[in-house]
Amino acid sequence: MTTQVRHYIDGEFVLGEGSKQIAVTNPANNEIIAVVNAATESEVLTAIESAKKAFVTWKEIPVSERARVMLRYQHLLKEHHDEIATILAKETGKTFDDAKGDVWRGIEVAEHACNIASLLMGETVENVARSIDTYSYTQPLGVCAGITPFNFPAMIPLWMFPLAIACGNTFILKPSEQDPMTPQRLVELFEEAGAPKGVLQMVHGDKVAVDVLLDHKDVKAISFVGSVAVGQYIYKTGTDNLKRVQAFAGAKNHCVIMPDANKQQVINNLVGASVGAAGQRCMAISVAIFVGEAKEWIPEVKEALAKVKPGLWDDKDAAYGPVISPQAKERVLSLIAQGKAEGANCVLDGSEFTVEGYESGNWVGPTVFTDVTTDMTIYKEEIFGPVLCCMTADSLDDAIEVVNNSPYGNGTSIFTASGAAARKYQHHIDVGQVGINVPIPVPLPFFSFTGWKGSFYGDQHAYGKQAVRFYTETKTITARWFDSDIASGPNMTIALK
């Protein structure tokens, strides 16, 4: 049965009037499981106008009441956790356990939004001058928007709209058209949590919807997660239109393995971090740098990955599922072929992998390259597939130089038993998120997701305190109350007296 995905505009779930219909397919067999009518310019404008109108009243709602909406919402998300994960698994191909992780990491941010009163606290200083006090408030921006990718259809929307709305803004979500059923369920539950009409809108579609959001003067902030090229476009277009923009773009994450590390822990962590979710994570480890004698472990890493088998979302023995689309598979296979042509040694080739009975699915088996150099395409480009590039370095300094020369700075990790090596790495590495004996160092939501360099365009990052600053303005008040009618004469300087 094919599902008709709906927009959520002005408090109503609607099919949409657009003539362009987008098919949503099951990545395991490419059968159509849902369709969505791409939003028209008129529909996006209606959503913006509704959000603008709702902002007038929502910003005046006491912060404690906004927090209660988030408390009800996080409770509903937990109550429907497995249901959401099932929807997510079916439309992304993720294994059920991986899908549950996707949902849970989003719930953690919704939980964080429940503490919004403390997060919005301003500052105050008494008697900055004679009988003069200065204090600040954090106030919402207005209409905000989020453009989210296919690879985390629960987590990344939940990075955005709960905090933005808890801050007093209204929000328009434009999720990926490749897996829109999960965001639709998130929005349905948000409505059930008691959010007023117009506070949250959702429009599905393509570049038409995105460009309306980028161009419209009443949209004050844009949050984006996706590819490098689109991230650059979003950032430039949005900032040219005087909007706040946070754009999370590409990555090429390195794991440095020191010879004093626990070998089995390295192998176990590297397998999951490199091919988990079919390598379709912006924080996936796609490059492993083995330092010194640790290079002797590469054959064992390869053997461990050779035992990993992709499969269907409800197969308990499956390690990961298919990539999202035939186009994604074609790109991954093309890069694998290019790696071979450029001289990398493909010691494990998953190009021909398939699952019996689902041969038409977007399957790519675990793939391992050795003898990879920094001038090869498989090193320079984000493959976004289950492919691990293995490199060697003579020293930790050499490994740091490789990582720091990368144009990306999303995440990195080091495995070592040496506190000195770990401290040196975390101090000198030019990457925003560092794991020490942790392969994928995605922080919990009371910190912020802090990619650097070409992995991020903007000033304030996602969730945590930085997201609150991103979604608010600071208003500073300097006040004096006179207790007599006696004037001291005019003050002709800028100084407070």
Salt bridges, closest charged atoms under 4 A:
ASP10 OD2 - LYS197 NZ 3.80
GLU79 OE1 - HIS75 NE2 3.81
ASP82 OD1 - HIS81 ND1 2.92
GLU83 OE1 - HIS80 ND1 2.65
GLU83 OE2 - ARG185 NE 2.54
ASP97 OD1 - LYS100 NZ 3.61
ASP98 OD1 - ARG281 NH2 3.26
ASP102 OD2 - LYS94 NZ 2.94
GLU108 OE1 - ARG105 NE 2.70
GLU111 OE2 - LYS78 NZ 2.59
GLU177 OE1 - LYS174 NZ 3.34
GLU188 OE2 - ARG6 NH2 2.83
GLU188 OE1 - ARG185 NH1 2.87
ASP206 OD2 - LYS20 NZ 2.64
ASP211 OD2 - LYS207 NZ 2.59
ASP218 OD2 - LYS52 NZ 3.30
ASP218 OD2 - HIS216 ND1 3.91
ASP218 OD1 - LYS217 NZ 3.34
ASP240 OD2 - LYS236 NZ 2.87
GLU300 OE2 - LYS263 NZ 2.95
GLU303 OE2 - LYS302 NZ 3.06
ASP349 OD2 - LYS340 NZ 2.38
GLU381 OE1 - ARG331 NH2 3.26
ASP397 OD1 - LYS424 NZ 2.58
GLU473 OE1 - ARG244 NH2 2.85
